[in-house]
């Protein structure tokens, strides 16, 4: 399992931490894919309420780069001192991959938009040396 936390000073009081772990190998047609779970926690350490609008991420793996941009259905509001936890699963073709990206966030007090960057997260099959 890997864990990373962002630097609070870079994100206007928003701290993002990630944890990833390998779940299992799965066979899809002729190929083997590797299933990983990624838990992302967004903590609002600022004095303003924020709203998470969308997430943007890239998965870099041996076989190429995949990009994902998605608007969140619920668009959750995180009040000062509160947290939001997202649990995501990824299926990748290689035994090692890296996920990087950001959330688009709005500060509800002054309607300013900014990006809250997610720390690079390493996905690694257990047989790969860490």
PyMOL commands that set and color helices and strands:
alter all, ss='L'
color gray80, all
select helices_A, chain A and resi 8-11
alter helices_A, ss='H'
color red, helices_A
select strands_A, chain A and resi 2-5+14-28+31-44+50-61+64-71+77-78+83-92+96-107+113-124
alter strands_A, ss='S'
color yellow, strands_A
deselect
rebuild
show_as cartoon
